[in-house]
Amino acid sequence: MEQKCIFCAIVSKKIPAFTVYENNDFIAFLDIRPLNEGHTLIVSKKHYRWTYDVPEFGDYWQVARKISSAQLSSLDAKFVQFITAGLGVSHAHIHVIPRFENDGHGEHLLWDKVKQFTEAQFKDTAQKIKLSIPVEQPKVEEI
């Protein structure tokens, strides 16, 4: 864990988050400064500076695919954008941002157009996404 890293604090449960998905390597939670309803951040549980530094790179993007599919179905999004700029927080993270008709961003996301939601709305959105992610079945080895 990196000292004073907000994402490491979320991973270690020192800071609460509206979690939508978690496995052994990654956790996904709603961004508290969302560009749209359902804007989710996926972070590696181990601290890496850049997304491309994460050894489980393919698995990372499979989680992003799960989250985007859940956003499309549960929030009725038109499409989803992925951003990995990673300049705001020095911990690898993928933004998974649902896009909606007339969402105020036009063709390009505008980082200053943060939407405001109540705690109840965040909880409701997190629950919708979480319930739309298929439950992972444990792998069974064939004999």
Rosetta constraint file for C-alpha pairs under 8 A:
AtomPair CA 1 CA 5 HARMONIC 7.76 0.50
AtomPair CA 1 CA 8 HARMONIC 5.75 0.50
AtomPair CA 1 CA 46 HARMONIC 6.84 0.50
AtomPair CA 1 CA 47 HARMONIC 5.96 0.50
AtomPair CA 2 CA 8 HARMONIC 6.55 0.50
AtomPair CA 2 CA 47 HARMONIC 6.40 0.50
AtomPair CA 4 CA 8 HARMONIC 7.93 0.50
AtomPair CA 4 CA 9 HARMONIC 7.72 0.50
AtomPair CA 5 CA 9 HARMONIC 6.36 0.50
AtomPair CA 5 CA 89 HARMONIC 7.61 0.50
AtomPair CA 5 CA 90 HARMONIC 7.46 0.50
AtomPair CA 5 CA 91 HARMONIC 7.39 0.50
AtomPair CA 6 CA 10 HARMONIC 6.35 0.50
AtomPair CA 6 CA 15 HARMONIC 7.85 0.50
AtomPair CA 6 CA 89 HARMONIC 7.74 0.50
AtomPair CA 7 CA 11 HARMONIC 6.17 0.50
AtomPair CA 7 CA 43 HARMONIC 7.27 0.50
AtomPair CA 7 CA 89 HARMONIC 7.91 0.50
AtomPair CA 7 CA 91 HARMONIC 6.81 0.50
AtomPair CA 8 CA 12 HARMONIC 6.18 0.50
AtomPair CA 8 CA 45 HARMONIC 7.22 0.50
AtomPair CA 8 CA 46 HARMONIC 7.80 0.50
AtomPair CA 8 CA 47 HARMONIC 6.89 0.50
AtomPair CA 9 CA 13 HARMONIC 6.11 0.50
AtomPair CA 9 CA 14 HARMONIC 5.06 0.50
AtomPair CA 9 CA 15 HARMONIC 5.61 0.50
AtomPair CA 10 CA 14 HARMONIC 5.89 0.50
AtomPair CA 10 CA 15 HARMONIC 4.86 0.50
AtomPair CA 10 CA 16 HARMONIC 6.25 0.50
AtomPair CA 10 CA 17 HARMONIC 6.63 0.50
AtomPair CA 11 CA 27 HARMONIC 7.07 0.50
AtomPair CA 11 CA 45 HARMONIC 5.93 0.50
AtomPair CA 17 CA 29 HARMONIC 6.20 0.50
AtomPair CA 17 CA 30 HARMONIC 7.16 0.50
AtomPair CA 18 CA 29 HARMONIC 5.24 0.50
AtomPair CA 18 CA 30 HARMONIC 5.48 0.50
AtomPair CA 18 CA 122 HARMONIC 6.93 0.50
AtomPair CA 18 CA 123 HARMONIC 6.49 0.50
AtomPair CA 18 CA 126 HARMONIC 6.07 0.50
AtomPair CA 19 CA 27 HARMONIC 7.30 0.50
AtomPair CA 19 CA 28 HARMONIC 5.82 0.50
AtomPair CA 19 CA 29 HARMONIC 4.06 0.50
AtomPair CA 19 CA 30 HARMONIC 6.55 0.50
AtomPair CA 19 CA 126 HARMONIC 6.62 0.50
AtomPair CA 20 CA 27 HARMONIC 7.94 0.50
AtomPair CA 20 CA 28 HARMONIC 5.65 0.50
AtomPair CA 20 CA 29 HARMONIC 5.34 0.50
AtomPair CA 20 CA 30 HARMONIC 7.32 0.50
AtomPair CA 20 CA 126 HARMONIC 5.45 0.50
AtomPair CA 20 CA 127 HARMONIC 7.02 0.50
AtomPair CA 20 CA 129 HARMONIC 6.27 0.50
AtomPair CA 20 CA 130 HARMONIC 4.72 0.50
AtomPair CA 21 CA 27 HARMONIC 5.80 0.50
AtomPair CA 21 CA 28 HARMONIC 5.04 0.50
AtomPair CA 21 CA 29 HARMONIC 7.01 0.50
AtomPair CA 21 CA 67 HARMONIC 7.91 0.50
AtomPair CA 21 CA 130 HARMONIC 6.42 0.50
AtomPair CA 22 CA 26 HARMONIC 5.79 0.50
AtomPair CA 22 CA 27 HARMONIC 4.32 0.50
AtomPair CA 22 CA 28 HARMONIC 6.23 0.50
AtomPair CA 23 CA 27 HARMONIC 6.52 0.50
AtomPair CA 24 CA 45 HARMONIC 7.71 0.50
AtomPair CA 25 CA 44 HARMONIC 5.87 0.50
AtomPair CA 25 CA 45 HARMONIC 5.38 0.50
AtomPair CA 25 CA 46 HARMONIC 7.38 0.50
AtomPair CA 26 CA 42 HARMONIC 6.75 0.50
AtomPair CA 26 CA 43 HARMONIC 5.65 0.50
AtomPair CA 26 CA 44 HARMONIC 4.49 0.50
AtomPair CA 26 CA 45 HARMONIC 5.18 0.50
AtomPair CA 26 CA 60 HARMONIC 7.33 0.50
AtomPair CA 26 CA 63 HARMONIC 7.98 0.50
AtomPair CA 27 CA 42 HARMONIC 5.73 0.50
AtomPair CA 27 CA 43 HARMONIC 5.62 0.50
AtomPair CA 27 CA 44 HARMONIC 6.58 0.50
AtomPair CA 27 CA 45 HARMONIC 6.68 0.50
AtomPair CA 28 CA 40 HARMONIC 6.47 0.50
AtomPair CA 28 CA 41 HARMONIC 5.47 0.50
AtomPair CA 28 CA 42 HARMONIC 4.21 0.50
AtomPair CA 28 CA 43 HARMONIC 6.39 0.50
AtomPair CA 29 CA 40 HARMONIC 5.43 0.50
AtomPair CA 29 CA 41 HARMONIC 5.49 0.50
AtomPair CA 29 CA 42 HARMONIC 6.64 0.50
AtomPair CA 29 CA 126 HARMONIC 7.75 0.50
AtomPair CA 30 CA 34 HARMONIC 7.60 0.50
AtomPair CA 30 CA 38 HARMONIC 6.36 0.50
AtomPair CA 30 CA 39 HARMONIC 5.76 0.50
AtomPair CA 30 CA 40 HARMONIC 4.32 0.50
AtomPair CA 30 CA 41 HARMONIC 6.10 0.50
AtomPair CA 30 CA 122 HARMONIC 7.52 0.50
AtomPair CA 30 CA 126 HARMONIC 6.92 0.50
AtomPair CA 31 CA 38 HARMONIC 7.99 0.50
AtomPair CA 31 CA 39 HARMONIC 5.73 0.50
AtomPair CA 31 CA 40 HARMONIC 5.37 0.50
AtomPair CA 31 CA 41 HARMONIC 5.95 0.50
AtomPair CA 33 CA 114 HARMONIC 5.81 0.50
AtomPair CA 33 CA 115 HARMONIC 7.00 0.50
AtomPair CA 33 CA 116 HARMONIC 7.73 0.50
AtomPair CA 34 CA 38 HARMONIC 7.49 0.50
AtomPair CA 34 CA 39 HARMONIC 5.32 0.50
AtomPair CA 34 CA 40 HARMONIC 7.96 0.50
AtomPair CA 34 CA 114 HARMONIC 5.48 0.50
AtomPair CA 34 CA 115 HARMONIC 5.68 0.50
AtomPair CA 34 CA 116 HARMONIC 7.59 0.50
AtomPair CA 35 CA 39 HARMONIC 6.41 0.50
AtomPair CA 35 CA 97 HARMONIC 7.33 0.50
AtomPair CA 35 CA 109 HARMONIC 7.73 0.50
AtomPair CA 35 CA 110 HARMONIC 7.72 0.50
AtomPair CA 35 CA 111 HARMONIC 6.89 0.50
AtomPair CA 35 CA 113 HARMONIC 6.14 0.50
AtomPair CA 35 CA 114 HARMONIC 4.72 0.50
AtomPair CA 35 CA 115 HARMONIC 5.65 0.50
AtomPair CA 36 CA 97 HARMONIC 6.79 0.50
AtomPair CA 36 CA 98 HARMONIC 6.59 0.50
AtomPair CA 36 CA 99 HARMONIC 7.03 0.50
AtomPair CA 36 CA 103 HARMONIC 7.35 0.50
AtomPair CA 36 CA 114 HARMONIC 7.39 0.50
AtomPair CA 36 CA 115 HARMONIC 6.12 0.50
AtomPair CA 37 CA 98 HARMONIC 7.19 0.50
AtomPair CA 37 CA 115 HARMONIC 7.63 0.50
AtomPair CA 37 CA 125 HARMONIC 7.29 0.50
AtomPair CA 38 CA 71 HARMONIC 6.82 0.50
AtomPair CA 38 CA 75 HARMONIC 7.58 0.50
AtomPair CA 38 CA 97 HARMONIC 6.86 0.50
AtomPair CA 38 CA 98 HARMONIC 6.44 0.50
AtomPair CA 38 CA 125 HARMONIC 6.17 0.50
AtomPair CA 38 CA 126 HARMONIC 7.18 0.50
AtomPair CA 38 CA 129 HARMONIC 7.65 0.50
AtomPair CA 39 CA 95 HARMONIC 7.05 0.50
AtomPair CA 39 CA 96 HARMONIC 5.87 0.50
AtomPair CA 39 CA 97 HARMONIC 4.52 0.50
AtomPair CA 39 CA 98 HARMONIC 6.29 0.50
AtomPair CA 40 CA 95 HARMONIC 5.84 0.50
AtomPair CA 40 CA 96 HARMONIC 5.11 0.50
AtomPair CA 40 CA 97 HARMONIC 6.36 0.50
AtomPair CA 41 CA 93 HARMONIC 6.25 0.50
AtomPair CA 41 CA 94 HARMONIC 5.57 0.50
AtomPair CA 41 CA 95 HARMONIC 4.77 0.50
AtomPair CA 41 CA 96 HARMONIC 6.23 0.50
AtomPair CA 42 CA 63 HARMONIC 7.92 0.50
AtomPair CA 42 CA 64 HARMONIC 7.19 0.50
AtomPair CA 42 CA 93 HARMONIC 5.39 0.50
AtomPair CA 42 CA 94 HARMONIC 5.14 0.50
AtomPair CA 42 CA 95 HARMONIC 6.66 0.50
AtomPair CA 42 CA 96 HARMONIC 7.68 0.50
AtomPair CA 43 CA 91 HARMONIC 7.48 0.50
AtomPair CA 43 CA 92 HARMONIC 5.98 0.50
AtomPair CA 43 CA 93 HARMONIC 4.58 0.50
AtomPair CA 43 CA 94 HARMONIC 6.72 0.50
AtomPair CA 44 CA 48 HARMONIC 7.40 0.50
AtomPair CA 44 CA 54 HARMONIC 7.34 0.50
AtomPair CA 44 CA 60 HARMONIC 7.80 0.50
AtomPair CA 44 CA 92 HARMONIC 6.57 0.50
AtomPair CA 44 CA 93 HARMONIC 7.10 0.50
AtomPair CA 47 CA 91 HARMONIC 6.01 0.50
AtomPair CA 47 CA 92 HARMONIC 7.22 0.50
AtomPair CA 48 CA 53 HARMONIC 6.12 0.50
AtomPair CA 48 CA 54 HARMONIC 6.27 0.50
AtomPair CA 48 CA 91 HARMONIC 5.61 0.50
AtomPair CA 48 CA 92 HARMONIC 5.52 0.50
AtomPair CA 49 CA 53 HARMONIC 6.84 0.50
AtomPair CA 49 CA 90 HARMONIC 5.49 0.50
AtomPair CA 49 CA 91 HARMONIC 4.68 0.50
AtomPair CA 49 CA 92 HARMONIC 5.16 0.50
AtomPair CA 50 CA 54 HARMONIC 7.21 0.50
AtomPair CA 50 CA 86 HARMONIC 6.77 0.50
AtomPair CA 50 CA 90 HARMONIC 7.59 0.50
AtomPair CA 50 CA 91 HARMONIC 6.49 0.50
AtomPair CA 50 CA 92 HARMONIC 4.50 0.50
AtomPair CA 50 CA 93 HARMONIC 7.53 0.50
AtomPair CA 51 CA 57 HARMONIC 7.53 0.50
AtomPair CA 51 CA 84 HARMONIC 6.83 0.50
AtomPair CA 51 CA 86 HARMONIC 7.81 0.50
AtomPair CA 51 CA 92 HARMONIC 4.54 0.50
AtomPair CA 51 CA 93 HARMONIC 6.13 0.50
AtomPair CA 51 CA 94 HARMONIC 7.35 0.50
AtomPair CA 52 CA 57 HARMONIC 6.66 0.50
AtomPair CA 53 CA 57 HARMONIC 7.80 0.50
AtomPair CA 53 CA 92 HARMONIC 7.86 0.50
AtomPair CA 54 CA 60 HARMONIC 7.99 0.50
AtomPair CA 54 CA 92 HARMONIC 7.58 0.50
AtomPair CA 56 CA 60 HARMONIC 6.09 0.50
AtomPair CA 57 CA 61 HARMONIC 6.56 0.50
AtomPair CA 58 CA 62 HARMONIC 6.34 0.50
AtomPair CA 59 CA 63 HARMONIC 6.38 0.50
AtomPair CA 60 CA 64 HARMONIC 6.52 0.50
AtomPair CA 61 CA 65 HARMONIC 6.17 0.50
AtomPair CA 62 CA 66 HARMONIC 6.34 0.50
AtomPair CA 63 CA 67 HARMONIC 6.25 0.50
AtomPair CA 64 CA 68 HARMONIC 6.11 0.50
AtomPair CA 64 CA 94 HARMONIC 7.58 0.50
AtomPair CA 64 CA 96 HARMONIC 6.90 0.50
AtomPair CA 65 CA 69 HARMONIC 6.11 0.50
AtomPair CA 66 CA 70 HARMONIC 6.24 0.50
AtomPair CA 66 CA 133 HARMONIC 6.41 0.50
AtomPair CA 67 CA 71 HARMONIC 6.16 0.50
AtomPair CA 67 CA 96 HARMONIC 7.43 0.50
AtomPair CA 67 CA 129 HARMONIC 7.41 0.50
AtomPair CA 67 CA 133 HARMONIC 7.01 0.50
AtomPair CA 68 CA 72 HARMONIC 6.12 0.50
AtomPair CA 68 CA 80 HARMONIC 6.29 0.50
AtomPair CA 68 CA 96 HARMONIC 6.61 0.50
AtomPair CA 68 CA 97 HARMONIC 7.97 0.50
AtomPair CA 68 CA 98 HARMONIC 7.42 0.50
AtomPair CA 69 CA 73 HARMONIC 6.32 0.50
AtomPair CA 69 CA 133 HARMONIC 7.75 0.50
AtomPair CA 70 CA 74 HARMONIC 5.80 0.50
AtomPair CA 70 CA 75 HARMONIC 7.93 0.50
AtomPair CA 70 CA 129 HARMONIC 5.38 0.50
AtomPair CA 70 CA 130 HARMONIC 7.51 0.50
AtomPair CA 70 CA 132 HARMONIC 4.88 0.50
AtomPair CA 70 CA 133 HARMONIC 5.49 0.50
AtomPair CA 71 CA 75 HARMONIC 5.37 0.50
AtomPair CA 71 CA 76 HARMONIC 7.16 0.50
AtomPair CA 71 CA 77 HARMONIC 6.61 0.50
AtomPair CA 71 CA 80 HARMONIC 7.94 0.50
AtomPair CA 71 CA 98 HARMONIC 6.48 0.50
AtomPair CA 71 CA 129 HARMONIC 5.83 0.50
AtomPair CA 71 CA 132 HARMONIC 7.81 0.50
AtomPair CA 72 CA 76 HARMONIC 5.23 0.50
AtomPair CA 72 CA 77 HARMONIC 4.77 0.50
AtomPair CA 72 CA 78 HARMONIC 7.03 0.50
AtomPair CA 72 CA 79 HARMONIC 6.78 0.50
AtomPair CA 72 CA 80 HARMONIC 7.41 0.50
AtomPair CA 72 CA 98 HARMONIC 7.21 0.50
AtomPair CA 73 CA 77 HARMONIC 7.30 0.50
AtomPair CA 73 CA 132 HARMONIC 7.14 0.50
AtomPair CA 74 CA 128 HARMONIC 5.79 0.50
AtomPair CA 74 CA 129 HARMONIC 5.94 0.50
AtomPair CA 74 CA 132 HARMONIC 6.25 0.50
AtomPair CA 75 CA 128 HARMONIC 7.55 0.50
AtomPair CA 75 CA 129 HARMONIC 7.66 0.50
AtomPair CA 76 CA 100 HARMONIC 7.95 0.50
AtomPair CA 77 CA 98 HARMONIC 5.66 0.50
AtomPair CA 77 CA 99 HARMONIC 5.61 0.50
AtomPair CA 77 CA 100 HARMONIC 5.18 0.50
AtomPair CA 78 CA 98 HARMONIC 7.43 0.50
AtomPair CA 78 CA 99 HARMONIC 5.71 0.50
AtomPair CA 78 CA 100 HARMONIC 5.13 0.50
AtomPair CA 78 CA 101 HARMONIC 6.62 0.50
AtomPair CA 79 CA 98 HARMONIC 6.06 0.50
AtomPair CA 79 CA 99 HARMONIC 5.34 0.50
AtomPair CA 79 CA 100 HARMONIC 7.13 0.50
AtomPair CA 80 CA 96 HARMONIC 6.72 0.50
AtomPair CA 80 CA 97 HARMONIC 5.48 0.50
AtomPair CA 80 CA 98 HARMONIC 4.35 0.50
AtomPair CA 80 CA 99 HARMONIC 5.53 0.50
AtomPair CA 81 CA 95 HARMONIC 7.81 0.50
AtomPair CA 81 CA 96 HARMONIC 5.90 0.50
AtomPair CA 81 CA 97 HARMONIC 5.13 0.50
AtomPair CA 81 CA 98 HARMONIC 6.41 0.50
AtomPair CA 81 CA 99 HARMONIC 7.16 0.50
AtomPair CA 82 CA 94 HARMONIC 6.64 0.50
AtomPair CA 82 CA 95 HARMONIC 5.49 0.50
AtomPair CA 82 CA 96 HARMONIC 4.86 0.50
AtomPair CA 82 CA 97 HARMONIC 6.37 0.50
AtomPair CA 83 CA 94 HARMONIC 5.84 0.50
AtomPair CA 83 CA 95 HARMONIC 5.00 0.50
AtomPair CA 83 CA 96 HARMONIC 6.85 0.50
AtomPair CA 84 CA 92 HARMONIC 7.91 0.50
AtomPair CA 84 CA 93 HARMONIC 6.28 0.50
AtomPair CA 84 CA 94 HARMONIC 4.88 0.50
AtomPair CA 84 CA 95 HARMONIC 6.29 0.50
AtomPair CA 86 CA 90 HARMONIC 6.48 0.50
AtomPair CA 86 CA 91 HARMONIC 7.06 0.50
AtomPair CA 86 CA 92 HARMONIC 6.35 0.50
AtomPair CA 86 CA 93 HARMONIC 6.32 0.50
AtomPair CA 86 CA 94 HARMONIC 7.84 0.50
AtomPair CA 99 CA 103 HARMONIC 6.83 0.50
AtomPair CA 102 CA 106 HARMONIC 7.31 0.50
AtomPair CA 104 CA 113 HARMONIC 7.75 0.50
AtomPair CA 105 CA 109 HARMONIC 5.13 0.50
AtomPair CA 105 CA 110 HARMONIC 5.70 0.50
AtomPair CA 105 CA 113 HARMONIC 7.48 0.50
AtomPair CA 117 CA 121 HARMONIC 5.81 0.50
AtomPair CA 117 CA 122 HARMONIC 6.42 0.50
AtomPair CA 118 CA 122 HARMONIC 6.30 0.50
AtomPair CA 119 CA 123 HARMONIC 6.17 0.50
AtomPair CA 120 CA 124 HARMONIC 6.11 0.50
AtomPair CA 121 CA 125 HARMONIC 6.07 0.50
AtomPair CA 122 CA 126 HARMONIC 6.05 0.50
AtomPair CA 123 CA 127 HARMONIC 6.13 0.50
AtomPair CA 124 CA 128 HARMONIC 6.25 0.50
AtomPair CA 125 CA 129 HARMONIC 6.32 0.50
AtomPair CA 126 CA 130 HARMONIC 5.99 0.50
AtomPair CA 127 CA 131 HARMONIC 6.01 0.50
AtomPair CA 128 CA 132 HARMONIC 6.42 0.50
AtomPair CA 129 CA 133 HARMONIC 6.68 0.50
